[in-house]
Amino acid sequence: MKTRERILLTSLDLFNHEGEQNITTVDIANEMDISPGNLYYHFKGKESIIMALYQRFDNELSSLLHQSISDPLSLEEHWLFIYVVFEEIYKFRFFYLNSTELMMRYPELEKKFRRLMQLKFSTIETLCQNLIGQDALNRSTIDSAWLAETINLSVVYWFPYQQLTHPDRAMEKQIHQAVYHVLNLLVPYAGEQQLDFANAIQSLYKDKT
């Protein structure tokens, strides 16, 4: 593995586990057993590492979001999509665990993060509309924009909440609970013919929480 890639992966691991604000480029170099000068050859400072990691995260999550719109999902695939979104965010969770401070210190990151949040919202609203079109959600009782915003709030703040309440909880359990939480937001709007299916999925995830 090339040094530049090792720097990114090591930084990501340290930022996720120790908190980005607690890690310096010297810490990263020491963790890798390389000189600070070697690290500086590849990245001119911590900000450039953070922006490179964010670009990778943005590319991966944006691709996933766009694909979910371009390739219509079945009802079952919607649940898998929710899981994969949370899985992707967990991989880069330091962006969410300390987002307010990060955005204040790196204004360019704030612009990019806002765009990604808007893409998440519009994707979720489109998926809600797709579920309405499949009669999985009852169009007469649902405000799709409100539901999309509520789900987006859960996506953005789920892992900071977990960090505060259950810091030692395993990744898989955190993600299962996140999916279960989103399902609970959807179930009250499920069409009558889908209630049995919704309850079955809900029970499946509840068993894993």
C-alpha positions in Angstrom: 0.0 0.0 0.0 1.3 3.4 -0.9 2.3 5.9 1.8 -0.4 8.4 0.8 -3.1 5.8 1.2 -1.7 4.6 4.5 -1.8 8.2 5.8 -5.4 8.5 4.9 -6.4 5.2 6.4 -4.4 5.8 9.6 -5.8 9.3 9.9 -9.4 8.0 9.4 -8.9 5.4 12.2 -7.4 7.9 14.6 -10.0 10.6 13.9 -12.9 8.1 14.4 -11.6 6.6 17.6 -9.8 9.5 19.3 -11.6 12.5 17.8 -10.2 14.7 15.0 -9.7 17.6 17.4 -7.3 15.5 19.5 -5.1 14.3 16.7 -2.2 16.2 15.1 -0.1 15.3 12.0 2.7 14.4 14.4 0.4 11.8 16.1 -0.4 10.4 12.6 3.2 10.2 11.7 4.1 8.5 15.0 1.3 6.0 14.6 2.7 5.1 11.1 6.3 5.2 12.3 7.3 7.7 9.6 8.8 11.1 9.9 6.6 14.2 10.0 8.5 15.4 6.9 7.5 12.2 5.0 3.9 12.9 5.9 4.2 16.5 4.9 5.5 15.4 1.5 2.1 13.9 0.8 -0.1 16.3 2.7 0.7 19.9 3.7 -1.2 19.7 6.9 -4.1 18.2 8.7 -6.7 20.2 6.8 -5.5 18.7 3.5 -5.9 15.2 5.0 -9.4 16.0 6.2 -10.4 17.4 2.8 -9.0 14.3 1.0 -11.0 12.0 3.4 -14.1 14.1 2.9 -13.8 13.9 -0.8 -13.6 10.1 -0.6 -16.7 10.0 1.7 -18.6 12.4 -0.5 -17.8 10.4 -3.6 -18.9 7.1 -2.1 -22.1 8.4 -0.4 -23.1 10.5 -3.4 -22.7 7.6 -5.7 -24.9 5.4 -3.5 -27.6 8.2 -3.2 -27.6 8.8 -7.0 -27.8 5.1 -7.7 -30.8 4.6 -5.5 -32.7 7.2 -7.6 -31.5 6.1 -11.1 -32.3 2.4 -10.3 -35.8 2.2 -8.8 -35.7 0.1 -5.6 -38.1 -2.6 -4.6 -39.7 -2.4 -1.2 -37.2 -4.8 0.4 -34.3 -3.0 -1.2 -35.2 0.3 0.5 -34.4 -1.3 3.9 -31.0 -2.5 2.6 -30.3 0.9 1.2 -30.9 2.5 4.7 -28.5 0.0 6.2 -25.8 0.7 3.6 -26.2 4.5 4.1 -25.6 4.1 7.9 -22.7 1.8 7.3 -21.0 4.3 5.0 -21.5 7.1 7.5 -20.2 5.0 10.3 -17.0 4.4 8.3 -16.4 8.2 8.2 -18.2 9.0 11.4 -15.8 11.6 12.7 -17.4 14.1 10.3 -20.6 13.7 12.2 -19.3 13.3 15.8 -17.8 16.8 15.9 -19.5 18.4 12.9 -20.2 21.8 14.3 -16.6 22.4 15.3 -15.2 21.0 12.1 -17.4 23.3 10.0 -16.3 26.3 12.0 -12.6 25.5 11.5 -12.8 24.4 7.9 -15.3 26.7 6.0 -14.8 24.9 2.7 -15.8 21.6 4.4 -19.0 23.3 5.6 -20.0 24.1 2.0 -19.4 20.6 0.8 -21.2 19.1 3.8 -24.3 21.3 3.3 -24.5 20.1 -0.3 -24.3 16.5 0.7 -27.0 17.0 3.4 -29.3 18.5 0.8 -28.6 15.5 -1.5 -29.5 13.1 1.3 -32.7 15.0 1.9 -33.8 15.1 -1.7 -32.9 11.4 -2.1 -34.9 10.4 0.9 -37.9 12.4 -0.2 -37.7 10.8 -3.6 -37.6 7.3 -2.0 -40.6 8.2 0.1 -42.4 9.2 -3.0 -41.4 5.9 -4.6 -42.9 4.1 -1.6 -46.1 6.1 -2.0 -46.2 5.1 -5.7 -45.8 1.4 -4.7 -48.7 1.8 -2.2 -46.3 1.0 0.6 -47.0 4.3 2.2 -50.5 5.9 2.4 -50.5 9.1 0.3 -53.5 10.5 2.1 -51.8 10.6 5.5 -48.2 11.4 4.7 -46.2 14.6 4.3 -43.2 13.3 2.4 -41.1 16.4 2.9 -41.6 16.3 6.7 -40.9 12.5 6.8 -37.7 13.0 4.7 -36.5 15.7 7.0 -37.2 13.6 10.1 -35.3 10.7 8.6 -32.4 13.0 7.5 -32.2 14.2 11.1 -31.8 10.7 12.3 -29.1 10.0 9.7 -27.1 13.1 10.7 -27.3 12.8 14.4 -27.6 9.0 15.1 -24.0 8.3 15.7 -23.3 11.5 17.9 -26.3 10.3 19.9 -24.9 6.8 20.2 -21.5 8.2 21.2 -23.1 10.1 24.1 -25.5 7.3 25.2 -23.7 4.0 24.3 -20.0 4.7 23.4 -19.0 1.1 23.7 -21.8 -0.3 21.6 -20.6 -2.4 18.6 -20.9 -1.0 15.1 -23.4 -3.7 13.9 -25.7 -3.1 16.8 -25.6 0.7 16.3 -26.5 0.3 12.6 -29.3 -2.2 13.3 -30.8 0.1 15.8 -30.6 3.0 13.3 -32.5 1.0 10.7 -35.0 -0.1 13.3 -35.5 3.6 14.3 -36.1 4.6 10.7 -38.5 1.8 10.2 -40.5 3.0 13.1 -40.8 6.4 11.5 -42.2 4.7 8.3 -44.5 2.1 9.8 -47.4 4.5 10.9 -47.8 5.5 7.2 -47.7 2.0 5.7 -50.6 1.1 3.5 -52.8 -1.6 4.9 -51.5 -4.3 2.6 -47.9 -3.6 3.7 -48.4 -3.6 7.5 -47.7 -7.3 7.9 -44.5 -6.9 5.9 -43.5 -3.7 7.8 -44.1 -5.4 11.1 -42.1 -8.4 10.1 -39.1 -6.3 9.1 -39.5 -4.3 12.3 -39.4 -7.4 14.3 -36.4 -8.7 12.5 -34.4 -5.6 13.3 -35.7 -5.4 16.8 -34.3 -8.8 17.5 -30.9 -7.5 16.7 -31.0 -4.4 18.8 
